Amino acid sequence: MNQLRTLFFALSALLLNTALAAAQTAKPAAEAPKPSGSVATSWQKVPIPPLHQFKPQEPRRIELPNGMVIFLQEDHELPVIDGTIRIRGGSREEPAEKVGLVSVYADVWRTGGTHSKTGDELDDFLEAHAARVESSDNADSTFLSWSSLKENFDQVFPVVLDLLENPEFRQNKLDLTKQQLASFISRRNDDLDEIAQRESAKLGYGADNPYARTAEYYTIEAITREDLLQWHKRTLAPVNMILGMVGDFDSAAMEQKLRQAFGSMPKGEKFVPAQVPFRGPTPGIYFVEKSDVNQSAIQMVDLGIERRNPDYYSVEVMNELFGGGFSSRLFVSIRTRQGLAYSVGGGVSAAFDHLGITHFAMGTKSGSTAAGIDALRKEMDKLINGTVKADELKRAKDAILNSFIFEFDSKEKVLAERMRYEFYGFPPDFLERYRAGIEKVTPADIDRVARKYIHPEKMAVLVVGNAKDFDRDLSTFGKVTTIDISIPEKKKGK
């Protein structure tokens, strides 16, 4: 051991001497330039090159004779194939006495299995093939999506077709889903922000509006297996379906498979969306008591706009400038400078085919609730009555455009957006139009849309919190309407 240690030190010394000798004989390196005494250039003056033209790879669009639209997006990076079928008809069309029906339908569609296989048997089959098939829903659609390895596509895709054509909606899975939803209902008043989001939507749209309704114990209990079968029959038709696929496949070969699978299906009856009225909020102060917290959730709401509105791009920039991020007016003033908020932000929402919500939200400690409302209103007044500066407009536009690409940085995201445009009837090049629209916005545009769409006097102001700890009584803002959020066991009047 001592001989090895001696040998190690001898070799180390030899290497060190060699390195020193090389350093002494090497040519001296060029001296670093001496500082001239000038100040370094500010980062704000570093030239920023213009953004590259945004031209994503468009998926191939195919329309079958029966009205079904298919989008194929090749992506050979991984040996995987993903697909999604979007079907017209969602929770906004379900009857008021059975709110939750579409959510139950979407869950039991998959877990209930098919005529030939239970949902549990499908689980085992898909797990063995490293694949998934899932169903889901939203306000205007239901979805059936899947993912599989390329080599297993021909085994997994028949499961999708079987679920489309032969769903079973087994009673035991329906009962399980209803129990789970009842459990969610029982816990819906646990979270401060969840209460604020739910009740502010009711104030903005109206409690009976399909975009704001909530499921209750009695509406879930009223849902039957026959309801699910009838919903499936009502909505599932090629004329109501948009299929998007992305992955490692040849488009020509995949088109042939899909034509064979769907081409012979009867067209069906086109689903007519519900005509939803929007009455807007009744102005005033609304309060939900939650005595077990030391914070307040503040929501100020009004009706927003549709995305087809010609002011859409100006509103988008205004939202970013006023309440969209860390550099927005609300964040800098209320959170950073005044220290009144944990979180603050919002804007005028623009939905695809209906009015969105104008929504400003703030989270603060109980002892600064009234001060927070004052601060929000003050900033709104400054926006409405003031003038937007060129530098803050540029900052907002840069924030939107520089982050825009990350929302569509994969072929899968581009495909999903293209499917949305097809579903809502938007032009195929809406992505490209978006950038051009944002770039054209001027300070005068922001001033104009702020005055046009932000009306503090028309807003409903909701506060969820612990009243005994507030810095001022809410009645100093006007008449206070208390909202009862207790969970009813049965419908009122029964």
N, C-alpha and C positions, 0 to 999 in steps of 0.2 A: 504493500500500500504506500509506504514512504517513497519507494523508487518511482511509482507512478506520479506521486505528487511532485517529486523533483523534476521529472521529465516534463510535466505540465507547465511548471514555472519557467523552465528553460525555453520551451517553445514560445511561451507568451513573451518573454524578454526578446527573443530573436525577432518575432513579428513586430514588436514595438520599435526596435532599433531600425528595422527595414523601413518602416513607415516614416520615422523621423528623418532618415537619410533621403528618402524620396522627396519629402517636403522641402528640405534644404536645397536640393538641386533643381527643383521645379521653378519655372518662370513665375515671377510675381504676378498675381492676378491684377487686372485693371482696377484701379481705385474707384470706389463708388463716387458719383458726383456729389460735390459738397452742396449742402442746402443753400439756396439762393436768398433765403429769407422771405420769399413770397408765401402767401397763405395758400393752402391746398384748395383745389376747386371744390365748391359745394356740391353735394350729391344732387341737389335740385337743378344744377346746371349741366349735369351729364346728359348728353344728347340721347334721346330715345328714338330708335328707328320706328318707322310706321309698321303697323300690324300687317302681316301677310294676308292675302285674300283668303277668305274662308270658303272652301269648296269641298264639303264632305262627299264621300263616295255614296251615291244614291242607290238604294236598293232597287231591284227590278220589280216593277209592278205588273201584276197579271190579274185580269178580271175574267172569271168564268161565266159562261152563259146564264147560270142560275143566280148571278149577282154577287157571288162571293169574291172578295178582293184578297189577293195574296201578294205579299212582299217577300222577296228572297234577297238575302244579303250574305254573300260569301265571305268567310273569314277563316283562313287556313292556318292561323297561328297555333291553334290547339285542335286535337282530334275530337271535338265536341260539337253537338248540334242542339240548339235551343229553339223552342217554338212557343208562341203565345197566340191564342185565339181570343179576340175581343168580341163580345156579343152585346148588342144593343139591349138596353133595359136594365135599370138598377133600382136602388132603394127609393128614389124619388117617385117611382111608379107604384110602390106597394101601398095597399090600403091602410088608412090611418088606424083602423082597429087591429091591424096586424103588423105594426112597425117592428122591424127586425126580420121579416120574412126572407128578404133577399140574402141577408147575412147568414141565416140558418140554411137557406138553400145552397149557398156557395160552400159552406162547410160540409154539409151532408152529401152533396154531390160527389165529393171525393171519398169521404170516409164511409159512405154507404155502399160503395162498390157498384158492381154491375149485376145483370141477371145471372151470369155464370161464375163470378168471383166476388167474394166479400171484400170490403175495404182492407181488412187485415191480410187477406191473401194477396191483394195487390201490393201491400206494403212489403211483404216477404219477397215477392217477385221482383219488385223494383230495387230493393236493397241488394238482392243477388246480382243485379245487373248495373249497380252503381248509378242508378237513375232516379229521377223524381218526377212525379206528376202532381200538380197542385191546382186548386180552384180558389178563386177569390172574388171580391165584389167591390163596387163603389157606388156613387150616387146614380150613375147613368149606364153602368155596364156590369157584366160578369166576365170572368176570365178563366180560361183553362190553359195552363202552361206546363211545359215539360223540359227536361234536359237529360241528355244521354251521351254516352260515348258514341263516336261515329260508327264503331263496329257493332253497337247494340241498337242502332236506330230502328232497324226492321223488326226487332222484338218489342221495343218500347212503344213505337207509334201505334200499333194495334190496340194498346191499352187506352190511348187517347180516343181513338175512334169508338171503342167499346163504351167509354164513358159518355161520349156524345150521343150515341145511338141507343144505348141500353142501360141508363142509370137506374139503380134500384131504390135509392133513398130508404134504406132499411130502418125500420121503426126503432130498433135499439140505439142506432147512431143518432137518430133524430132526438130521442129522449136524452141522450148524453149531451148533445149540443145545447139543448134547451136548459139543462141543468147548469152547464158552464156559463151560459149567458145570464142566467138568473144570479149566479155567483158574482159575475162582473157588475151587474146592476146593484147588488147589495153593497159593493165597495166603491161605488162611483163618487161618493162624497168624501172619500178619504183624502184626496189630493187637492190642494188649494188651486193650482193652475188648471187642473182638469175641470173643476167647478166653473172657474172663470171663463174658460174656452166654451164650455157647453152653454152656459147661461147668456154669454155675450152674443152667441150665434142666434139664440132665441130672441134677444132684444133687437138684433140687427135685421133679421129676416121675418120674425114673427114666430111665436111658439108652435103654431100649426103648420108652418112652412116645411115641406119635405126635406129641405136642406138643413133644418134645425131640429126636427123631431127626434125624440129619444125613445128607445125601446123601454117598455115597462114589463113588470112581471105578467100582467094580464094580456099584453099584446103578444108576448112570447108564448104564453100558455095556449093562446088561441090558434097557433099555427099547427096545421096537420100535414100528414104525408101527402094527402091529396093536393094541398096547396102547392107543394114542391113539384109534384108531377105536372100540375097545370101551368106553373110558371115556366117549367122547362119546355112544355109544348108550345107555350105562347111566344117564347123568345128564340128558341133554337131553330134557325132557318138560315140557309146560305146567304140570303139577301140581307141578313142582319149581322153577318160575321166578317171579320177582318182577321186574316192569318198572317203573322210575321214569323219568318225563320231566319236565323243567323247561325253560321258555323261552317264546318269543314265538309262542304258538299259541292257537287257540280250543279249549277242552276238548271241546266237543261234536263238532267236526269231527275232532279228533285221535282221539277214542274210536272213531269210525266207521272211520278208517284202521286202527287197531290191531285192531279186531274182524275186519276183513277179512283182515288179515295173520296173525292167530293163532287166530281163532275156530274154524277148520276143522281145526286140528292135533289129532290124537288125544291124549287126556289123558295116557296113559303110566302108568308104574308109579312110585309115590311112593318117593323115595329114603329109605332107613332109615339114620340116622346110626350110626356105630360106637359101641359101648359101651366107653369107655376107662376102664380101672382106674387109680386113683391111689394109690400106696403111700406117698408122701412120702419125705423124705430120711432117710438114716442119719446121726445126729448125729456131729460130729467135725470135725477140721481137715483140709482138702484143699489140696494145693499143686500148682501148675503152674510149672515153672521156665522163665523167659524171661530169659536172661542178657544180652540186648542192650538192656535198658532200665534207667532209673534211677528208675522209679516202680513202685508196686504198685496193682493193682486188687483190692479186697476186696469180696466178696459174701457176705451172710448170708441163707440161704433156708429157707423152709418152705412148706407148702401154704397157700393162701389160701381164699377163699370164692366162692360164686356170687352173682350180682347179685340173685337172688330171695331171698336171705337177709334176714330181717327186720332184721338189724343193719347192713344195707348203708349206710344214711345215717350212722349213728354212726361206722362204719368210715371212710367218706369224710372226715368232719370230723377224725377222729383222724389220718388220713394227712396231711391238710393241716397240722394243728397240729404234728405230730411231725417229718415229713420231706418236706413238700410244696413249700417255696419259701424265699425269702430270709429270711422271718421265722420259719421253723420252728425247733423246738428243736435239731435236729441241725445245721442250718446255722449258727445263732447261736452255739451252744456249740463245735462241733468245728471249723468253718471260721473264723468271725469271732474268737471269743475265744481259742481254743487254737492256731489256725493250723496245724491238722493235716491239712487236706484241700484239694485243688483243687476237688473236688465231693463232695457227700454228700447222701443223701436216701433215700427209699423209703417203703414202706408195705405194707398188706395188699391185694393185688390181687383184684378181683372180676370174673370173666369172665361172659359172658352165659349160657352153657349148660354150663359145666364149672368146676372149681375153678381159681382163679387161683393166683398165687404170692405168698407173703409174702417181700418182697425188700428188703433194705437194702444200698445200695452206697456205696462210698467210693473215691476216687482220692487217693493220697498219695505223697510221695516215699519211696524205699526205706528211708531211715533212720528213718522214723516209722511203719513198718508195724505193729509190735506195739502201739505207743502208740495207733494208730488203732483197732485191734480192742478194746483196753481202753476207749477212749472210747465206741465204739458200744455196747458191753455196759453200760457205766455209765449211758448215757442211756436205754437200754431198761429197766434196773432202776428208774431214777427214775420212768419213765412207769408201769411196772407197780405199783410200791409207793407212789407218791405220789398227789397229788390235783391235778387240772387246775383252774386258776384261771379265773374268769369272764372276765377281760379277754383271756386268750389264746384262750379258746373263741370269744369274739366276733370276735377278729381273724381266726381261721381261717374262721369261717362267712362273714364279710364277704368274705374273699378268694375263697371259692368262689362266692358269690352274685353278687358284682360282676363276676367274670370269666365267669360262666355264660352271659350273654347273647351274648358274643363267639364262643362256640362255635356259636351258632345265629342269627347276624346276617344270614343270607341265606336266601332261599327254597330254594336248592340244598342248604344244610346241613340245613335242617329236613326236606326230602324224604329225604335220606340217612339221617337218624336215624329217620324214620318207617318207612323200608324195613327198618332193622335190627329195630325192634320187631315188625314183621310177620314177619320171618324167624325170630326167636327166640320168638315167641308172647307178647310183652309187651303190656300194655294200651296203646291208642292215646294215652292222656293221660299217659304215663309222664313226659314232659317237665315237665308241670305238677306232677305228684306229687313230682318231684325237689326242686323248690324248697321245697315244704311240708315234705318229709321232713328236709331240711337245717335248716330253721328250728326244728324241734322238738327238735333234739339238745340235751341238757343236759350239764353237767360230769359228773354221775353216769353218764350213758351212756358217755362217753369212758373213765372209770375202769373201767367194767364190761367194755367190749369190748377194752381194752388187756390186761386180765388174762385174758380169754377167748381171744384170738387171737395174742398175742405170747408166744412161749415160747423164750427164748434157749437153754435147755438142749436143745431138740429141733432146733435149727437146724444145717444144714451150713454151715461157714465155709470159703469158698474164697479163696485168695490166689494171684494170678498176679503174679510178679515175679522179682527178682534176689536170691536168698537170701543171697549173700555180703555184701550191703549192709544187711541188716535190722538193726534196733536190738536185737532179741532173737531167739533161735532159736524157730521156731514150736512146737517140742516143749514149750516151757514152757506151752502151752495144752492139751497132751494129745498123744495119738498122732497122727502126721501121715501121711496117705495121699497118696502122690504119684500124680498123674494123668498118664498117657501120652497126649499129643495128637499123636503122630506119625501121619501120614496113611497108612493101609494101601493097598497096591496091590490086594489081594484079600481076600476074606472070611476071617476066622480059621478055621483048620482045613482050609483048601483049598490 
